[in-house]
């Protein structure tokens, strides 16, 4: 790929990368820095890009590393408060006293059809941003950066069992939000 | 026999750690018989796929 074409292709990815970085870093400025570092690294490493993988996949993998570096640094500077089992949201209310569901979980239809809709990602982004910081940090490391749970706990210096509690809460909240903001709206079935 | 409440928790934890063999079996057995928990499991699986595809194509 000629240098200027490669540069243009990279620039085209900037908005996608920003969206990805903001979601995880929750801060416009550090997201911009991470994206800038990423584009520079990609440009300088152009010869390592053999065209085997898609350009986007390759650049996103660079960005993930840049994000992890920043999260690491941030966690050293400002450790997350522990989340206790009894904190705020009470998912027990979803169940009857005998352990059955109060209400049967609804069918979310055809996953592939939903994942084809760009508006779905807007709603999911909104729901992710609604998560409290201490849940979101662990959850995005797990699901978007695809790190192993042990690795995350170690990075953030929190206990493994606390990690599970945090991930549980985050998943339950995201589920609740998607149900409310997307599936109840019937937008998925259009 | 595990309750739905126990199983929904194990379904989630199964995404973040390897469950002990006996628990995995107990969850499987429960899911076989419980449509509500199968839906819950499908929702969790969907969320994982969706997050890994973010921000879409």
gemmi code that builds the backbone of each chain (N, CA, C; Angstrom):
import gemmi

chains = {
    "A": [
        ("UNK", (0.854, -1.197, 0.000), (0.000, 0.000, 0.000), (0.890, 1.247, 0.000)),
        ("UNK", (0.612, 2.194, -0.874), (1.401, 3.432, -0.907), (1.206, 4.192, 0.404)),
        ("UNK", (2.230, 4.952, 0.757), (2.221, 5.614, 2.050), (1.018, 6.540, 2.258)),
        ("UNK", (0.712, 7.340, 1.232), (-0.395, 8.293, 1.416), (-1.751, 7.591, 1.473)),
        ("UNK", (-1.875, 6.500, 0.748), (-3.124, 5.725, 0.792), (-3.276, 5.118, 2.181)),
        ("UNK", (-2.178, 4.582, 2.674), (-2.183, 3.974, 4.008), (-2.570, 5.010, 5.060)),
        ("UNK", (-2.014, 6.181, 4.933), (-2.311, 7.266, 5.863), (-3.808, 7.611, 5.834)),
        ("UNK", (-4.351, 7.720, 4.635), (-5.782, 8.038, 4.489), (-6.656, 6.961, 5.115)),
        ("UNK", (-6.248, 5.717, 4.881), (-7.023, 4.597, 5.437), (-7.016, 4.648, 6.969)),
        ("UNK", (-5.876, 4.997, 7.517), (-5.769, 5.103, 8.978), (-6.650, 6.235, 9.507)),
        ("UNK", (-6.583, 7.364, 8.826), (-7.373, 8.521, 9.262), (-8.866, 8.209, 9.272)),
        ("UNK", (-9.283, 7.410, 8.305), (-10.700, 7.046, 8.214), (-11.159, 6.269, 9.446)),
        ("UNK", (-10.204, 5.611, 10.090), (-10.566, 4.801, 11.261), (-10.674, 5.635, 12.533)),
        ("UNK", (-10.209, 6.862, 12.460), (-10.142, 7.682, 13.683), (-11.469, 7.757, 14.459)),
        ("UNK", (-12.594, 8.065, 13.796), (-13.855, 8.156, 14.560), (-14.230, 6.854, 15.278)),
        ("UNK", (-14.033, 5.734, 14.601), (-14.325, 4.435, 15.215), (-13.449, 4.215, 16.432)),
        ("UNK", (-12.162, 4.533, 16.275), (-11.216, 4.330, 17.371), (-11.561, 5.226, 18.551)),
        ("UNK", (-11.974, 6.437, 18.253), (-12.341, 7.379, 19.323), (-13.514, 6.838, 20.128)),
        ("UNK", (-14.495, 6.339, 19.404), (-15.691, 5.838, 20.073), (-15.322, 4.690, 21.009)),
        ("UNK", (-14.488, 3.829, 20.506), (-14.017, 2.677, 21.240), (-13.231, 3.115, 22.490)),
        ("UNK", (-12.360, 4.085, 22.309), (-11.497, 4.528, 23.412), (-12.277, 5.316, 24.472)),
        ("UNK", (-13.193, 6.145, 24.032), (-13.978, 6.944, 24.987), (-14.798, 6.022, 25.875)),
        ("UNK", (-15.355, 4.991, 25.267), (-16.180, 4.068, 26.041), (-15.380, 3.462, 27.190)),
        ("UNK", (-14.126, 3.194, 26.916), (-13.344, 2.516, 27.940), (-12.611, 3.432, 28.876)),
        ("UNK", (-12.184, 4.551, 28.370), (-11.414, 5.453, 29.235), (-12.311, 6.499, 29.880)),
        ("UNK", (-13.484, 6.693, 29.316), (-14.489, 7.616, 29.868), (-13.949, 9.015, 30.031)),
        ("UNK", (-13.109, 9.386, 29.117), (-12.519, 10.700, 29.213), (-12.006, 11.045, 27.815)),
        ("UNK", (-12.561, 12.110, 27.267), (-12.292, 12.531, 25.893), (-10.798, 12.731, 25.651)),
        ("UNK", (-10.150, 13.432, 26.581), (-8.752, 13.792, 26.384), (-7.845, 12.565, 26.370)),
        ("UNK", (-8.015, 11.675, 27.343), (-7.096, 10.527, 27.341), (-7.442, 9.574, 26.203)),
        ("UNK", (-8.718, 9.576, 25.772), (-9.080, 8.775, 24.593), (-8.386, 9.329, 23.357)),
        ("UNK", (-8.390, 10.636, 23.218), (-7.733, 11.266, 22.076), (-6.238, 10.937, 22.054)),
        ("UNK", (-5.624, 10.999, 23.226), (-4.204, 10.671, 23.321), (-3.931, 9.226, 22.917)),
        ("UNK", (-4.779, 8.335, 23.409), (-4.592, 6.910, 23.093), (-4.740, 6.674, 21.594)),
        ("UNK", (-5.725, 7.330, 20.994), (-5.955, 7.165, 19.557), (-4.791, 7.747, 18.762)),
        ("UNK", (-4.317, 8.897, 19.208), (-3.180, 9.529, 18.536), (-1.954, 8.612, 18.568)),
        ("UNK", (-1.656, 8.074, 19.748), (-0.530, 7.130, 19.894), (-0.707, 5.929, 18.978)),
        ("UNK", (-1.939, 5.477, 18.895), (-2.239, 4.290, 18.096), (-2.003, 4.551, 16.609)),
        ("UNK", (-2.528, 5.668, 16.130), (-2.384, 5.976, 14.706), (-0.908, 6.165, 14.343)),
        ("UNK", (-0.195, 6.784, 15.245), (1.232, 6.989, 15.017), (1.968, 5.646, 14.970)),
        ("UNK", (1.668, 4.799, 15.953), (2.309, 3.478, 16.002), (1.968, 2.672, 14.753)),
        ("UNK", (0.720, 2.776, 14.309), (0.291, 2.031, 13.120), (1.028, 2.552, 11.893)),
        ("UNK", (1.142, 3.857, 11.802), (1.806, 4.474, 10.648), (3.277, 4.079, 10.601)),
        ("UNK", (3.907, 4.146, 11.768), (5.326, 3.793, 11.833), (5.558, 2.301, 11.625)),
        ("UNK", (4.563, 1.525, 12.008), (4.724, 0.075, 11.884), (4.114, -0.463, 10.609)),
        ("UNK", (3.903, 0.420, 9.652), (3.194, 0.040, 8.419), (3.756, -1.229, 7.783)),
        ("UNK", (5.076, -1.382, 7.829), (5.643, -2.562, 7.147), (5.308, -3.870, 7.865)),
        ("UNK", (4.934, -3.750, 9.168), (4.516, -4.964, 9.884), (3.104, -5.388, 9.505)),
        ("UNK", (2.405, -4.434, 8.906), (1.049, -4.767, 8.497), (1.110, -5.409, 7.132)),
        ("UNK", (0.895, -6.719, 7.126), (1.122, -7.451, 5.890), (-0.128, -7.514, 5.038)),
        ("UNK", (-1.243, -7.019, 5.575), (-2.477, -7.125, 4.808), (-3.167, -8.453, 5.035)),
        ("UNK", (-2.566, -9.278, 5.906), (-3.202, -10.565, 6.200), (-4.474, -10.342, 7.017)),
        ("UNK", (-4.323, -9.514, 8.056), (-5.511, -9.185, 8.835), (-6.145, -7.950, 8.208)),
        ("UNK", (-7.372, -7.665, 8.599), (-7.972, -6.422, 8.148), (-7.268, -5.279, 8.850)),
        ("UNK", (-7.146, -4.168, 8.173), (-6.474, -3.009, 8.755), (-7.131, -2.619, 10.078)),
        ("UNK", (-8.451, -2.586, 10.067), (-9.171, -2.176, 11.263), (-8.867, -3.096, 12.456)),
        ("UNK", (-8.866, -4.389, 12.206), (-8.595, -5.351, 13.268), (-7.208, -5.125, 13.862)),
        ("UNK", (-6.277, -4.899, 12.958), (-4.896, -4.691, 13.383), (-4.775, -3.415, 14.212)),
        ("UNK", (-5.354, -2.335, 13.730), (-5.253, -1.061, 14.441), (-5.982, -1.131, 15.791)),
        ("UNK", (-7.133, -1.785, 15.813), (-7.873, -1.918, 17.075), (-7.039, -2.688, 18.098)),
        ("UNK", (-6.289, -3.696, 17.635), (-5.470, -4.450, 18.593), (-4.355, -3.567, 19.169)),
        ("UNK", (-3.840, -2.647, 18.363), (-2.846, -1.697, 18.890), (-3.517, -0.791, 19.921)),
        ("UNK", (-4.703, -0.309, 19.564), (-5.421, 0.594, 20.469), (-5.721, -0.077, 21.811)),
        ("UNK", (-6.097, -1.348, 21.769), (-6.388, -2.065, 23.005), (-5.192, -2.012, 23.950)),
        ("UNK", (-4.003, -2.226, 23.391), (-2.804, -2.164, 24.239), (-2.582, -0.782, 24.829)),
        ("UNK", (-2.838, 0.222, 24.015), (-2.654, 1.602, 24.499), (-3.652, 1.891, 25.624)),
        ("UNK", (-4.846, 1.363, 25.476), (-5.872, 1.585, 26.500), (-5.492, 0.861, 27.800)),
        ("UNK", (-5.056, -0.384, 27.655), (-4.656, -1.145, 28.850), (-3.531, -0.420, 29.598)),
        ("UNK", (-2.563, 0.117, 28.849), (-1.471, 0.875, 29.490), (-2.022, 2.009, 30.329)),
        ("UNK", (-2.989, 2.713, 29.754), (-3.555, 3.867, 30.469), (-4.364, 3.442, 31.690)),
        ("UNK", (-5.112, 2.355, 31.527), (-5.900, 1.865, 32.660), (-4.977, 1.432, 33.797)),
        ("UNK", (-3.893, 0.768, 33.425), (-2.900, 0.337, 34.411), (-2.362, 1.507, 35.208)),
        ("UNK", (-1.986, 2.519, 34.471), (-1.401, 3.702, 35.087), (-2.434, 4.346, 36.019)),
        ("UNK", (-3.638, 4.457, 35.508), (-4.709, 5.088, 36.276), (-5.024, 4.301, 37.549)),
        ("UNK", (-4.993, 2.993, 37.441), (-5.321, 2.155, 38.599), (-4.262, 2.257, 39.681)),
        ("UNK", (-3.030, 2.505, 39.242), (-1.973, 2.697, 40.243), (-2.182, 4.011, 40.969)),
        ("UNK", (-2.596, 5.005, 40.200), (-2.771, 6.344, 40.787), (-4.053, 6.475, 41.602)),
        ("UNK", (-5.122, 5.864, 41.103), (-6.416, 5.973, 41.789), (-7.092, 4.617, 41.855)),
        ("UNK", (-6.741, 3.811, 42.880), (-7.324, 2.468, 42.984), (-8.851, 2.526, 43.097)),
        ("UNK", (-9.494, 1.500, 42.573), (-10.958, 1.430, 42.636), (-11.423, 1.089, 44.052)),
        ("UNK", (-12.512, 1.697, 44.482), (-13.065, 1.284, 45.772), (-13.656, -0.122, 45.642)),
        ("UNK", (-13.557, -0.899, 46.698), (-14.145, -2.246, 46.695), (-15.663, -2.151, 46.565)),
        ("UNK", (-16.236, -3.107, 45.847), (-17.685, -3.154, 45.738), (-18.137, -4.278, 46.658)),
        ("UNK", (-19.010, -3.997, 47.585), (-19.421, -5.068, 48.493), (-20.692, -5.731, 47.983)),
        ("UNK", (-20.872, -6.943, 48.410), (-21.992, -7.771, 47.952), (-23.341, -7.090, 48.215)),
        ("UNK", (-23.376, -6.295, 49.279), (-24.661, -5.717, 49.686), (-24.944, -4.337, 49.078)),
        ("UNK", (-24.004, -3.845, 48.266), (-24.169, -2.503, 47.693), (-25.460, -2.312, 46.903)),
        ("UNK", (-25.873, -1.100, 46.852), (-27.044, -0.563, 46.140), (-27.997, -1.536, 45.421)),
        ("UNK", (-27.728, -1.880, 44.158), (-28.786, -2.553, 43.403), (-29.113, -3.947, 43.914)),
        ("UNK", (-30.383, -4.222, 43.891), (-30.856, -5.436, 44.499), (-31.505, -6.326, 43.444)),
        ("UNK", (-30.718, -7.235, 42.934), (-31.254, -8.101, 41.885), (-32.080, -9.251, 42.461)),
        ("UNK", (-32.070, -9.374, 43.792), (-32.904, -10.393, 44.436), (-34.376, -10.186, 44.085)),
        ("UNK", (-34.726, -8.924, 43.829), (-36.120, -8.587, 43.528), (-36.605, -9.243, 42.230)),
        ("UNK", (-35.669, -9.747, 41.422), (-36.061, -10.406, 40.174), (-36.613, -11.808, 40.434)),
        ("UNK", (-36.425, -12.270, 41.687), (-36.815, -13.646, 41.991), (-37.857, -13.733, 43.096)),
        ("UNK", (-38.651, -14.783, 43.035), (-39.596, -15.065, 44.112), (-38.838, -15.683, 45.290)),
        ("UNK", (-39.535, -15.793, 46.415), (-38.895, -16.333, 47.610), (-38.359, -17.752, 47.389)),
        ("UNK", (-39.028, -18.525, 46.522), (-38.579, -19.903, 46.286), (-37.491, -20.004, 45.210)),
        ("UNK", (-37.024, -18.842, 44.720), (-35.924, -18.866, 43.763), (-36.337, -18.914, 42.299)),
        ("UNK", (-37.638, -18.908, 42.019), (-38.087, -18.827, 40.627), (-38.071, -17.376, 40.145)),
        ("UNK", (-38.010, -17.202, 38.822), (-38.071, -15.847, 38.259), (-39.427, -15.218, 38.586)),
        ("UNK", (-39.417, -13.949, 38.954), (-40.674, -13.201, 39.081), (-41.345, -13.147, 37.712)),
        ("UNK", (-40.510, -12.875, 36.733), (-40.999, -12.682, 35.384), (-40.025, -13.397, 34.462)),
        ("UNK", (-40.527, -14.200, 33.558), (-39.646, -14.937, 32.657), (-38.835, -13.955, 31.798)),
        ("UNK", (-37.527, -14.149, 31.696), (-36.745, -13.240, 30.842), (-37.325, -13.242, 29.419)),
        ("UNK", (-37.317, -12.100, 28.793), (-37.958, -12.035, 27.473), (-37.013, -12.546, 26.390)),
        ("UNK", (-37.597, -12.920, 25.288), (-36.785, -13.381, 24.172), (-36.206, -12.170, 23.459)),
        ("UNK", (-34.905, -12.202, 23.199), (-34.260, -11.065, 22.538), (-34.165, -11.268, 21.024)),
        ("UNK", (-34.924, -12.227, 20.536), (-35.019, -12.385, 19.080), (-33.739, -12.900, 18.452)),
        ("UNK", (-33.581, -12.575, 17.188), (-32.446, -13.064, 16.419), (-31.217, -12.171, 16.656)),
        ("UNK", (-30.191, -12.712, 17.347), (-29.034, -11.884, 17.707), (-28.366, -11.265, 16.473)),
        ("UNK", (-28.215, -12.062, 15.438), (-27.489, -11.581, 14.265), (-28.197, -10.373, 13.641)),
        ("UNK", (-29.516, -10.430, 13.593), (-30.289, -9.325, 13.004), (-30.087, -8.046, 13.823)),
        ("UNK", (-30.044, -8.192, 15.145), (-29.848, -7.022, 16.005), (-28.449, -6.442, 15.808)),
        ("UNK", (-27.469, -7.341, 15.714), (-26.083, -6.894, 15.620), (-25.763, -6.235, 14.274)),
        ("UNK", (-26.682, -6.356, 13.336), (-26.494, -5.692, 12.042), (-26.933, -4.234, 12.087)),
        ("UNK", (-27.646, -3.860, 13.153), (-28.214, -2.518, 13.196), (-27.309, -1.551, 13.941)),
        ("UNK", (-26.901, -0.497, 13.260), (-25.959, 0.432, 13.903), (-26.612, 1.146, 15.087)),
        ("UNK", (-27.921, 1.325, 15.049), (-28.592, 2.003, 16.167), (-28.508, 1.188, 17.454)),
        ("UNK", (-28.414, -0.130, 17.286), (-28.280, -0.957, 18.476), (-27.008, -0.596, 19.247)),
        ("UNK", (-25.917, -0.379, 18.498), (-24.647, -0.062, 19.161), (-24.713, 1.286, 19.875)),
        ("UNK", (-25.530, 2.214, 19.339), (-25.707, 3.507, 20.017), (-26.355, 3.294, 21.376)),
        ("UNK", (-27.369, 2.428, 21.383), (-28.080, 2.154, 22.644), (-27.147, 1.449, 23.623)),
        ("UNK", (-26.387, 0.493, 23.124), (-25.484, -0.238, 24.003), (-24.419, 0.705, 24.591)),
        ("UNK", (-23.966, 1.614, 23.762), (-22.974, 2.588, 24.205), (-23.549, 3.431, 25.346)),
        ("UNK", (-24.777, 3.850, 25.150), (-25.477, 4.632, 26.168), (-25.581, 3.852, 27.480)),
        ("UNK", (-25.917, 2.575, 27.346), (-26.060, 1.729, 28.533), (-24.720, 1.512, 29.227)),
        ("UNK", (-23.668, 1.361, 28.438), (-22.343, 1.168, 29.033), (-21.911, 2.431, 29.766)),
        ("UNK", (-22.239, 3.579, 29.181), (-21.848, 4.838, 29.811), (-22.640, 5.089, 31.091)),
        ("UNK", (-23.793, 4.432, 31.197), (-24.615, 4.605, 32.398), (-24.102, 3.767, 33.571)),
        ("UNK", (-23.194, 2.849, 33.294), (-22.642, 2.029, 34.389), (-21.741, 2.879, 35.273)),
        ("UNK", (-21.795, 2.660, 36.586), (-20.863, 3.397, 37.448), (-19.423, 3.011, 37.117)),
        ("UNK", (-18.544, 3.963, 37.290), (-17.129, 3.795, 36.924), (-16.495, 2.509, 37.463)),
        ("UNK", (-16.769, 2.193, 38.745), (-16.086, 1.020, 39.320), (-16.551, -0.298, 38.688)),
        ("UNK", (-17.769, -0.330, 38.167), (-18.210, -1.530, 37.453), (-17.687, -1.508, 36.023)),
        ("UNK", (-17.787, -0.348, 35.408), (-17.442, -0.229, 33.991), (-15.986, -0.564, 33.712)),
        ("UNK", (-15.112, -0.155, 34.599), (-13.689, -0.370, 34.325), (-13.379, -1.865, 34.214)),
        ("UNK", (-13.862, -2.616, 35.188), (-13.611, -4.058, 35.187), (-14.324, -4.728, 33.999)),
        ("UNK", (-15.545, -4.319, 33.774), (-16.366, -4.955, 32.740), (-15.805, -4.728, 31.329)),
        ("UNK", (-15.365, -3.513, 31.044), (-14.817, -3.282, 29.703), (-13.486, -4.013, 29.519)),
        ("UNK", (-12.713, -4.126, 30.596), (-11.461, -4.880, 30.478), (-11.766, -6.340, 30.134)),
        ("UNK", (-12.827, -6.832, 30.740), (-13.192, -8.220, 30.518), (-13.798, -8.426, 29.119)),
        ("UNK", (-14.741, -7.600, 28.752), (-15.518, -7.870, 27.537), (-15.017, -7.182, 26.275)),
        ("UNK", (-14.409, -6.032, 26.425), (-13.970, -5.343, 25.212), (-12.483, -5.564, 24.976)),
        ("UNK", (-11.710, -5.498, 26.054), (-10.282, -5.784, 25.899), (-10.029, -7.290, 25.961)),
        ("UNK", (-11.072, -8.033, 26.345), (-11.010, -9.502, 26.383), (-9.864, -10.037, 27.231)),
        ("UNK", (-9.668, -9.417, 28.395), (-8.648, -9.913, 29.316), (-9.244, -11.006, 30.200)),
        ("UNK", (-8.354, -11.884, 30.715), (-8.805, -12.917, 31.644), (-9.122, -12.280, 32.996)),
        ("UNK", (-10.077, -12.876, 33.704), (-10.508, -12.308, 34.985), (-9.328, -12.163, 35.970)),
        ("UNK", (-8.491, -13.198, 36.056), (-7.357, -13.153, 37.009), (-6.432, -11.983, 36.687)),
        ("UNK", (-6.228, -11.792, 35.389), (-5.339, -10.740, 34.919), (-5.886, -9.361, 35.350)),
        ("UNK", (-7.194, -9.204, 35.213), (-7.838, -7.926, 35.556), (-7.710, -7.641, 37.050)),
        ("UNK", (-8.026, -8.651, 37.855), (-7.961, -8.462, 39.310), (-6.558, -8.070, 39.717)),
        ("UNK", (-5.586, -8.719, 39.084), (-4.198, -8.440, 39.417), (-3.841, -7.003, 39.048)),
        ("UNK", (-4.207, -6.620, 37.841), (-3.950, -5.247, 37.375), (-4.557, -4.218, 38.321)),
        ("UNK", (-5.790, -4.476, 38.722), (-6.523, -3.483, 39.504), (-6.353, -3.691, 41.008)),
        ("UNK", (-5.600, -4.727, 41.363), (-5.363, -5.046, 42.776), (-6.670, -5.198, 43.562)),
        ("UNK", (-7.601, -5.961, 42.994), (-8.810, -6.296, 43.754), (-8.912, -7.820, 43.841)),
        ("UNK", (-9.648, -8.311, 44.842), (-9.706, -9.757, 45.037), (-10.530, -10.402, 43.920)),
        ("UNK", (-10.246, -11.674, 43.669), (-10.938, -12.385, 42.603), (-12.437, -12.439, 42.861)),
        ("UNK", (-12.811, -12.696, 44.107), (-14.244, -12.813, 44.373), (-14.929, -11.458, 44.191)),
        ("UNK", (-14.216, -10.398, 44.502), (-14.765, -9.072, 44.267), (-14.930, -8.805, 42.773)),
        ("UNK", (-13.986, -9.267, 42.010), (-14.054, -9.154, 40.557), (-15.326, -9.816, 40.025)),
        ("UNK", (-15.633, -10.998, 40.527), (-16.836, -11.710, 40.075), (-18.102, -10.945, 40.432)),
        ("UNK", (-18.105, -10.380, 41.635), (-19.271, -9.589, 42.054), (-19.456, -8.386, 41.127)),
        ("UNK", (-18.362, -7.722, 40.843), (-18.411, -6.541, 39.974), (-18.924, -6.921, 38.584)),
        ("UNK", (-18.385, -8.008, 38.034), (-18.788, -8.434, 36.696), (-20.253, -8.866, 36.677)),
        ("UNK", (-20.679, -9.511, 37.729), (-22.080, -9.906, 37.853), (-22.990, -8.672, 37.794)),
        ("UNK", (-22.667, -7.705, 38.619), (-23.468, -6.473, 38.666), (-23.516, -5.775, 37.322)),
        ("UNK", (-22.334, -5.667, 36.712), (-22.256, -4.960, 35.432), (-23.141, -5.655, 34.393)),
        ("UNK", (-23.068, -6.979, 34.344), (-23.867, -7.719, 33.358), (-25.358, -7.559, 33.627)),
        ("UNK", (-25.734, -7.606, 34.911), (-27.150, -7.474, 35.250), (-27.672, -6.083, 34.909)),
        ("UNK", (-26.843, -5.092, 35.126), (-27.265, -3.725, 34.810), (-27.368, -3.496, 33.308)),
        ("UNK", (-26.387, -4.024, 32.598), (-26.426, -3.850, 31.143), (-27.659, -4.547, 30.579)),
        ("UNK", (-27.933, -5.720, 31.073), (-29.111, -6.473, 30.638), (-30.380, -5.665, 30.865)),
        ("UNK", (-30.495, -5.102, 32.042), (-31.669, -4.317, 32.411), (-31.836, -3.126, 31.457)),
        ("UNK", (-30.720, -2.469, 31.193), (-30.755, -1.280, 30.344), (-31.105, -1.640, 28.904)),
        ("UNK", (-30.513, -2.706, 28.377), (-30.816, -3.107, 26.998), (-32.281, -3.500, 26.867)),
        ("UNK", (-32.786, -4.179, 27.881), (-34.190, -4.582, 27.883), (-35.086, -3.347, 27.766)),
        ("UNK", (-34.755, -2.364, 28.582), (-35.567, -1.152, 28.680), (-35.428, -0.263, 27.452)),
        ("UNK", (-34.180, -0.047, 27.034), (-33.910, 0.957, 25.999), (-33.986, 0.408, 24.590)),
        ("UNK", (-33.874, -0.889, 24.442), (-33.883, -1.439, 23.084), (-35.012, -2.437, 22.889)),
        ("UNK", (-34.996, -3.504, 23.668), (-35.940, -4.604, 23.400), (-37.395, -4.233, 23.734)),
        ("UNK", (-37.611, -3.480, 24.801), (-38.991, -3.051, 25.101), (-39.515, -2.053, 24.094)),
        ("UNK", (-38.583, -1.338, 23.455), (-38.998, -0.343, 22.479), (-39.444, -1.005, 21.185)),
        ("UNK", (-39.167, -2.294, 21.082), (-39.574, -3.014, 19.879), (-38.756, -2.650, 18.654)),
        ("UNK", (-37.683, -1.874, 18.853), (-36.872, -1.464, 17.693), (-36.165, -2.639, 17.042)),
        ("UNK", (-35.908, -3.650, 17.872), (-35.186, -4.810, 17.346), (-36.007, -5.639, 16.373)),
        ("UNK", (-37.298, -5.440, 16.393), (-38.136, -6.327, 15.583), (-38.636, -5.672, 14.299)),
        ("UNK", (-38.190, -4.454, 14.055), (-38.655, -3.736, 12.865), (-38.336, -4.488, 11.590)),
    ],
    "B": [
        ("UNK", (-31.386, -29.977, 43.503), (-31.819, -29.235, 42.309), (-31.641, -27.730, 42.547)),
        ("UNK", (-30.928, -27.086, 41.665), (-30.665, -25.653, 41.867), (-31.862, -24.807, 41.445)),
        ("UNK", (-32.007, -23.655, 42.080), (-33.096, -22.742, 41.712), (-32.641, -21.835, 40.565)),
        ("UNK", (-33.619, -21.155, 39.951), (-33.305, -20.201, 38.878), (-32.362, -19.110, 39.399)),
        ("UNK", (-32.605, -18.722, 40.626), (-31.784, -17.669, 41.217), (-30.320, -18.098, 41.307)),
        ("UNK", (-30.111, -19.334, 41.717), (-28.734, -19.837, 41.786), (-28.138, -19.997, 40.386)),
        ("UNK", (-28.976, -20.496, 39.480), (-28.484, -20.792, 38.140), (-28.124, -19.515, 37.360)),
        ("UNK", (-28.937, -18.473, 37.512), (-28.624, -17.243, 36.749), (-27.260, -16.700, 37.165)),
        ("UNK", (-26.962, -16.860, 38.437), (-25.679, -16.396, 38.957), (-24.519, -17.243, 38.399)),
        ("UNK", (-24.762, -18.541, 38.350), (-23.718, -19.436, 37.828), (-23.520, -19.251, 36.324)),
        ("UNK", (-24.612, -18.940, 35.625), (-24.493, -18.687, 34.185), (-23.553, -17.495, 33.971)),
        ("UNK", (-23.745, -16.469, 34.775), (-22.875, -15.290, 34.657), (-21.458, -15.628, 35.092)),
        ("UNK", (-21.319, -16.278, 36.224), (-19.963, -16.577, 36.695), (-19.226, -17.497, 35.733)),
        ("UNK", (-19.987, -18.325, 35.043), (-19.382, -19.201, 34.036), (-18.723, -18.427, 32.900)),
        ("UNK", (-19.105, -17.172, 32.732), (-18.470, -16.346, 31.702), (-17.137, -15.778, 32.198)),
        ("UNK", (-16.930, -15.826, 33.507), (-15.747, -15.189, 34.069), (-14.790, -16.135, 34.778)),
        ("UNK", (-15.212, -17.349, 34.996), (-14.319, -18.344, 35.598), (-14.791, -19.727, 35.159)),
        ("UNK", (-13.908, -20.693, 35.288), (-14.293, -22.059, 34.975), (-15.009, -22.626, 36.185)),
        ("UNK", (-16.265, -22.996, 35.995), (-17.032, -23.546, 37.112), (-16.573, -24.972, 37.398)),
        ("UNK", (-16.631, -25.381, 38.668), (-16.316, -26.777, 38.993), (-17.258, -27.709, 38.226)),
        ("UNK", (-16.763, -28.871, 37.912), (-17.497, -29.840, 37.094), (-18.936, -30.063, 37.569)),
        ("UNK", (-19.098, -30.296, 38.872), (-20.444, -30.595, 39.391), (-21.409, -29.425, 39.180)),
        ("UNK", (-20.898, -28.225, 39.310), (-21.753, -27.056, 39.084), (-22.130, -26.924, 37.623)),
        ("UNK", (-21.159, -27.202, 36.759), (-21.443, -27.135, 35.317), (-22.565, -28.111, 34.960)),
        ("UNK", (-22.482, -29.304, 35.511), (-23.503, -30.313, 35.234), (-24.861, -29.853, 35.773)),
        ("UNK", (-24.847, -29.337, 37.016), (-26.097, -28.884, 37.626), (-26.748, -27.784, 36.790)),
        ("UNK", (-25.923, -26.879, 36.269), (-26.445, -25.803, 35.419), (-27.037, -26.381, 34.134)),
        ("UNK", (-26.297, -27.286, 33.505), (-26.772, -27.920, 32.256), (-28.131, -28.596, 32.465)),
        ("UNK", (-28.224, -29.347, 33.553), (-29.461, -30.078, 33.837), (-30.619, -29.095, 34.025)),
        ("UNK", (-30.347, -28.052, 34.789), (-31.378, -27.046, 35.022), (-31.811, -26.396, 33.703)),
        ("UNK", (-30.834, -26.023, 32.889), (-31.150, -25.352, 31.621), (-31.980, -26.230, 30.696)),
        ("UNK", (-31.702, -27.512, 30.754), (-32.450, -28.445, 29.906), (-33.945, -28.376, 30.206)),
        ("UNK", (-34.233, -28.126, 31.488), (-35.629, -28.176, 31.905), (-36.285, -26.815, 32.069)),
        ("UNK", (-35.496, -25.750, 31.982), (-36.046, -24.437, 32.323), (-35.880, -23.431, 31.186)),
        ("UNK", (-36.989, -23.133, 30.538), (-36.976, -22.199, 29.407), (-36.600, -20.786, 29.819)),
        ("UNK", (-36.997, -20.399, 31.035), (-36.707, -19.037, 31.497), (-35.194, -18.827, 31.609)),
        ("UNK", (-34.519, -19.804, 32.211), (-33.064, -19.678, 32.355), (-32.331, -19.833, 31.019)),
        ("UNK", (-32.912, -20.615, 30.105), (-32.307, -20.703, 28.764), (-32.341, -19.335, 28.090)),
        ("UNK", (-33.440, -18.624, 28.284), (-33.514, -17.274, 27.717), (-32.482, -16.361, 28.340)),
        ("UNK", (-32.340, -16.487, 29.646), (-31.354, -15.661, 30.340), (-29.950, -15.953, 29.804)),
        ("UNK", (-29.665, -17.221, 29.634), (-28.349, -17.606, 29.120), (-28.120, -17.029, 27.719)),
        ("UNK", (-29.177, -17.076, 26.898), (-29.069, -16.529, 25.543), (-28.821, -15.017, 25.593)),
        ("UNK", (-29.445, -14.343, 26.539), (-29.234, -12.900, 26.680), (-27.776, -12.596, 27.025)),
        ("UNK", (-27.220, -13.389, 27.937), (-25.832, -13.172, 28.343), (-24.864, -13.428, 27.189)),
        ("UNK", (-25.165, -14.469, 26.435), (-24.323, -14.808, 25.291), (-24.401, -13.690, 24.241)),
        ("UNK", (-25.607, -13.179, 24.058), (-25.810, -12.085, 23.106), (-25.002, -10.847, 23.523)),
        ("UNK", (-25.044, -10.522, 24.820), (-24.314, -9.340, 25.290), (-22.819, -9.478, 25.029)),
        ("UNK", (-22.321, -10.673, 25.235), (-20.891, -10.887, 25.000), (-20.546, -10.642, 23.527)),
        ("UNK", (-21.347, -11.225, 22.646), (-21.102, -11.022, 21.209), (-21.176, -9.554, 20.838)),
        ("UNK", (-22.203, -8.893, 21.382), (-22.435, -7.493, 21.021), (-21.255, -6.622, 21.466)),
        ("UNK", (-20.758, -6.860, 22.671), (-19.652, -6.046, 23.174), (-18.380, -6.294, 22.372)),
        ("UNK", (-18.213, -7.525, 21.943), (-16.996, -7.826, 21.187), (-17.061, -7.249, 19.783)),
        ("UNK", (-18.267, -6.947, 19.317), (-18.374, -6.354, 17.977), (-18.432, -4.839, 18.012)),
        ("UNK", (-18.579, -4.277, 19.210), (-18.672, -2.828, 19.321), (-17.478, -2.160, 18.644)),
        ("UNK", (-17.589, -1.037, 17.926), (-18.803, -0.254, 17.678), (-19.563, -0.633, 16.407)),
        ("UNK", (-19.582, -1.893, 16.064), (-20.319, -2.311, 14.868), (-19.471, -2.142, 13.624)),
        ("UNK", (-20.061, -2.458, 12.450), (-19.240, -2.417, 11.225), (-19.403, -1.130, 10.430)),
    ],
}
model = gemmi.Model(1)
for chain_id, residues in chains.items():
    chain = gemmi.Chain(chain_id)
    for i, (resn, *xyz) in enumerate(residues, 1):
        res = gemmi.Residue()
        res.name, res.seqid = resn, gemmi.SeqId(i, " ")
        for name, pos in zip(("N", "CA", "C"), xyz):
            atom = gemmi.Atom()
            atom.name, atom.element = name, gemmi.Element(name[0])
            atom.pos, atom.b_iso = gemmi.Position(*pos), 0.0
            res.add_atom(atom)
        chain.add_residue(res)
    model.add_chain(chain)
structure = gemmi.Structure()
structure.add_model(model)
structure.setup_entities()
